[in-house]
Amino acid sequence: RARARRVTRHLRRVAQAEKLIAKSYSALYSAFEREDESELMKFGKGRSQQTPTPRFNWR
């Protein structure tokens, strides 16, 4: 039982640290989006679609 308590205490601390890491990363990403939103809009989402090349229909 004592070992189980030690393990659960450790796991709770790890879970709390993971939550804090996720929170800080989301804050960092939102700050990045706020600062660089205009540049992100220039590029659009993903790669731009290429126009299809015209085909030669001789027959």
Buried (B, 14 or more C-beta within 10 A) or exposed (E): EEEEEEEEEEEEEEEEEEEEEEEEEEEEEEEEEEEEEEEEEEEEEEEEEEEEEEEEEEE
